[in-house]
Amino acid sequence: MQTVPARDLTVKIRKGEGMSSSDRRLIIVIGLTLLVGAACLGDAIWGQSPAPGPLIPYVVPYFAPPEQLELCGEPVPLDNQEVKERLDREFTIVVYSHAQVYLWLKRMQRYFPWLEKELERNGLPNDLKYVAVAESDLQVSASSPAGAVGPWQFMRSTGANYGLAQSEGIDERRDFERSTQCAFRYLRDLRELLQNWTLAIAGYNCGERRIQDEMKRQKVNSYYLLKLPLETERYIFRILAIKEVLSHPEKYGFFLPQGAGYPGIVTERVNVVAPCALPVHMVAELAGITYRDFKNLNPALVSDTLPEGSHTVKVPGEKGKEFCSRFETFKAGYQPKTVLHKVGKGETLSGIAAIYGVSTASLQEWNGLQGDKVRLGQVLKIMR
């Protein structure tokens, strides 16, 4: 690190000139040295008790928002004062959210390499990876009060439209790889509909219909000039702030030590056919891992049973063949038992199916039912 004479550094600080990262580090070192020296001097004079008198206030460093930015290759009109202030709000919140930024930096080492490869393979802008950060903080378990779920925060209807399975015990909105591919398709469709990426990403937040209606009503085709729901008005600027800080963390005082990030998870996807609803802990045992580890690898399994039928599950890397062999051996010797269920007041066929982790079609087949109606007191057979 190149040293800077103290006099020159003092002049820089007084004049408010821009400082390099080495200058900032030097200021930090000097500040810490002075604080330690003051503490030692106090101990020497007063013993272990601090000297009385006013405390020296902690100086919060100031980080100016960037003067130029672009999202997916589209420039942000920061010559507009209101746009500049909207960015400043989100940038200030993000850059001083120290704990959250460090968590993002750790998680992005696990997920960004794969995301970046998939974005390139699909011919999509690299900046779209920051949408996942803004949506869920890169957490597959994320959910919102409105019912959005998973790393890309799909609503139930949108997830279904893009092929994410949501049935008894299964919710693929929580599957990182599957939901990512669907999010890419959705974003591409929004881009084709709305003609630029900024509007497309805004549409991802509040819906394409809302964007289209407001563009028509307000006679404006720029996101930065539209009046939109408050969450959507902040959404793009939050993504821009996240991109800026995560792209240049050292510039803003974030230094993640080598090896502190979260490692990638190596898994293998295998197809299995469950003869009936199976306890997840039993399937985990066949995979040679704990129930907790199996659920972590397969967050789309939202119940304690693997429903009857065909499924794709993830197991630790290179254990796929061993797991499939164990699973087939288990199936060959497995004899399901019949459980009787007496229909109670208010119960429905689909509700009973959910209780036992089976499909309504299976309940119909086992009990010779033609439709979905059941009557109070009726006894149903369930194969477990």
N, C-alpha and C positions, 0 to 999 in steps of 0.2 A: 504494500500500500504506500503510495507516494505521500510524503509528509508535507504539510502546509505550514509556513511560519505563522506563529500566533498572531503577529501584527496583521498579516494579510487576512487571516481568518476573521479577526475582529472587524476589519474594514468591510469584509463581505457581509457580516451579520448586520452591521450598522446601516449599510446601504441597501440591505434587503436583496442583494444579488442572489441569483440561483447558485446553489451549492451542489457539488458532486456527492455521490454516495460515500466516498472516502472522507469528505468534509463532515458529513453527518456523523459517521462513525467516530471521527476524532472528537466532535462535540460531545457525543455520548460518553466517551472514555474520560474526557476532561471533567464532565459533570459528575460522573460516578466517583472519580478520584477526589474531587472537592468534597462530595458528600461523605465519603469514607474518612477523609482527613478531618472534617469537622466533627464527625462522630468520635474519632479517636481522641481529638483534642478535648472534647467534652468529658470523655471518660477519665482522661488524665487529670482534669481539674476538679471534677465533681465525683470521682469514683464511678460507680455503676449507674448513678442517677443522671439523667440528662440535665443540661444547664437550663435554668428558667429563661423565659423570654419568648418572643414570637417565633413560630415555626416558619422555615423557608418554604414558600409555596412550590408545589410541583408544576413545572412549566410544560403544558401540553403542546407537543409540536404541531405546527400547522402544515397541512398538505393541501396545496391548491389543486382543484380539479383540472384535468387535461384541457388544453385549448383546441385540440383537434381529435375527433373520434369518428369511427365508421362502424357500421354493423352490417355484416355480410356484404361488404364492399360498397354499402350505401352511406354517404357522408351525413353526419349529424349537423344541422344548421346552427352551430354555436354562435353565429353572428347575431342570432335572435336572442335578445336579452332574457325573455321568458324561458326559452329553451335552455339557456345557460343556467338559469336559476333552478329549473326543474332537475337538471343533471346534478347541480351542486348539492341539492338536498339528498339525493340518493347516494351520490359519491361520498358525502360526509358521513352518512349513516354506515355505509359499508366499510370505509377505510378505518373507522374507529371501533368497529365491531371485532375486536382482536380475537376473542375466543372463536367466533364463528369463522373468521377468515382462516385461522389455523386448521380448523376442522375441514374446511373446504380444501385447503392445500394437501391435507393428508388423504382425504377421500379421492381427490382427483388423480392421485398416483395409482389408485386401484382401477378407476373407471375410464379416465381420459384416453389412455393408449388404445383401448378397444373402440371407444366412441370415435376417435379420430380416424382409425382405419375404416370403420363402417361409413362414416361421412364421406371419406374419399372414394370408397367403393361405390357409393350411391350417387356420386357427383353432386354432393350438397356442400354448402359453406361450412367451414370449420367452426364458425362462431355459434352454430346451433347447439353445440355442446353446453354453452352457458345457459341455455333455456332450461336444461335439466337441473342445473345448480339453483336457478331462481325458483323453479317449481317445487323442488323437494329437498334441497341441500344434499342431493345425491344419496337419498335414503329410500330403499325399496319399501319400507314400512310406512312411509309418509301417507297421511290422509287429511282431508280437510272437512270442516263442518258441513260443507255443501255436498259432500259425498265423493269428491275426487280422490283417487287412490293411486299409489305407486310412484315410481321415480319421475314419471311424466304426468302425473295427476290427471289421468283419464276419468271423465265422468262415465257412468255405467253405459249410457246410450251411445256415446262416441266410441267407447271401447268395443262395444258390440258391433258397431258399424264397420270397424276396422279389423274385425276378426279375433278379438281377444275373448277367450272363453270365460264365461262367468256362470257357473252352474253350482250344484250342491257340492260344497267343499273345495271348489276350484275358483280362483280369481287371477287370471293371467295378467291383469293390470299390474300386479306386483312382481311379475317376472321381468328382470332387467332387460334381457336380450329381446324377448318377445315384444314387450311394450316399446322398446326403443325402435324396433323396425316399424311398428305401427305408427309411432310418433313421426318418424321420417316420412312415411307415406302421407300422413295427414298434413304435415307442414308443406310438402311438395304440392299437394292439392290446393292448399291455401295460397301458395305463391302463384300458381297458375290462375286462380280465381281473382286475386286482389292485385296482381301485377307487380308487386315488389315485396321484398323480404320483411321490411319493417311493418307494413300493414299485415302481412301473413302472420308474423309472430304476435302482433296485437290481437289478431283474430283467434289465435290459439288460446289466448287468455279469456276473451269475452264472447267468442263465437263469430263466425264469418257473417252471419245474418245481421248482427248488431253493427258491425263495421260497414257493411253495404248500406244499411238503412241510414246510418249517420252521414256517410259520404254523400248519399243522394239528398238528404234533408239539408245538410249544411253547405252543399256544393263545394266541397273541399276534398282533394284526393291525397293529402299528405297527413301522415300520422301526427306530425308535430303541430299541425294547425287544427286538427279535429278536437272537438269537445267530447270526451268519452267518459265512461264510468271511472271514478277516481283510481281504483285498483289498476285499470288498464292504462290510465294516464301515467302512472308511476312505473308500470311494468317494464317498458322498454328501457327507461332510464336506470332501473335497477339492474337489468341485464348488462347495460353498458358499463355501469360502475363495477359489477362483478368481473367483467372481462378485463377492465383496466387494472384492477388490483391483482387479480390472479395471473395476469400476463407479466406484471412487473412488481412482484411482491417486495423485493429488496428496496425498490424505490420508495416504498411506503413503510419501511421499517420492519418487514416480516422476513425472518430468516429461519427457514425450516432445516434443521440439521439433516445431514445425509443419513438415510435409513429410518427417519422418523415417520415417513409416509406409510400408508397402509398397503401391504403387498396385494398383488392380484390373486384371485381365487381360481385355481385350475380345476375344472370340472369336465365331466363327460355326460352327454345326454344319451339316455337309453329309453327305448320303448318297451313298456310292459302292459300286459292285459290282466287286470284283476278279475278273478272269477266271481267275486262279490266284494262288498265293502270290507276293506282290510284296515286294522289299526295301524296308524302311522309308525308307532313304536316297533311293530313287528317288521314293517318294511325297512325301517332304519337298521334293525338288527341284521337283516339279510344283506344290507349294504356294508355292514361292518363298522358303522359309526353310531354315535349317540342320537337319541331322539332330537335333542337340541340342534346338533350339527345338521341333521337331515332337514329339519324345518328351516334352518338358516339357508341351506343350499336351495331349498324349494319353497320360497315364500308364497308362491301361488297356491300351495296347499293350506287353505285357511281353516280347516277343521282337523280333528284328531283321527279322521279316517280317510283312506284313499278310496274314492268311490269306485263302484263296479265299472268295468270297461277299460278302454285303451287310454294309456297315459304316457307322456314323456316326462321322465324325472331326471334330476341331476344327481350324480354321485361323484365322489372325489376322482380326480384324473387317473386314468389307467385302471380303474376298478370296474369298468363297465361290464366286461365279459364275465368276471367273477360274480358280479351281482346278478346278471341275467341267468347264469347257471344255477345259482342258489335259488333264485325266484322260481325257475321252472321246476326244480326238484321239489320245492315247497308246494307248488301248485299240484304236482302229480300225486302227492300224498295228502292233500288238503280235503277234508270232508266238512262242508258247511253244515251248520245245525239250523233247525227251524225255530224261529222265535214267534210267538203269538202276540199280537197287539190288538187290544180292544179299543175301538174308536170312541174317544171321549167327546164331550160337548165342545163344539166349535172347531174340531180338528178337520183338516183337509188332507187329501191324498198327498199333495206336494209337501205339506208340513210334516206328515208322518215320514215321508221319504227322506226329508232333511234330517230328522231326528236320528235315523238309522244309517245315514250316509249312502243311500241307494237311490236309484233313479225311479221316477214315477212309472216309467215304462216297465221296469222290472216288477214293481208292485202290481201292476195290471196283469202282467204275464203270470206271476205266481198265484194270483187270486182269481184269474179268469174274468177280469173286469174289462168292460168295453169303453167306459168313459172315466172321468175324473171324480165322479160322485161317490161318496161313502155315507153310510147312515150310522147314527148313534147306536153304539153297542155292537156294531159289526166287528167280527174277529178276522184280522188279516194275518197272513203268513209272510214272514220275512226270513230270507235265507242269510245267515250270518256266518 
